[in-house]
Amino acid sequence: MSRRQVQVTPDLLIRAYAAGVFPMAEGRRSERLYWLDPALRGVLPIDAGFHLPRRLKRTALSDRFEVTADRDFGGVIRGCAEPAPGRTDTWINAEIEQLFTELHHRRAAHSIEVMQEGRLVGGLYGVALGAAFFGESMFSRVTDASKVGLVHLVARLRLCGFVLLDTQFLTTHLARFGAVEIPKAEYKRRLAAALEVPARWQADLPAEAIAEEIRRMRAPSEG
């Protein structure tokens, strides 16, 4: 972790992600950003290595939630920055929020919104470069909202030709879906390859195409 020496701009942020480096703040009110380049990197398989529990699959395919993309990026990043049970502070400060909002306006940062009865109850956001998607943060205000958002993200990434989903760090929550840690050198090899693949994020994919991709996903015991 190193202290920032130069002003962070959207262009610099894109170059950093392409090099496998990402910024974080110490807290919501912090005025400093730090660059991170972890020795171990969390990645979540997009292909058959993605684990989808049967119960969650039923929820994702039900009408309990409405899931959209790039409809309310501002609402999602604010949701990710708000306090949550077990987390009184966040690494998303005002500068992070502004920078990623600018990336969204450039169509480099994207959001998944999970709605219930017209209210935003969960979601996630991240950066798309080439065929790599860098997941930044997710939030949930009701049970399963962020999980359903993640399932929809993976389905969308599959349909759009992405090959790498970077989760930055490995958590118990992500491990349940098949996420693993890989060494920095291996991560950067995969990243370099993914940046050469011409994937393209599509926010307006048909809902039935997403649902069909979710139906193809299997639980670990299903082989």
Secondary structure, 3 states (H helix, E strand, C coil): CEECCCCCCHHHHHHHHHCCCEEEECCCCCCCEEEECCCEEEECCCCCCCCCCHHHHHHHHCCCCEEEECCCHHHHHHHHHCCECCECCCCCCHHHHHHHHHHHHCCCEEEEEEEECCEEEEEEEEEEECCEEEEEEEEECCCCHHHHHHHHHHHHHHHHCCCEEEEECCCHHHHCCCCEEEEHHHHHHHHHHHHCCCCCCCCCCCHHHHHHHHHHCCCHHHC
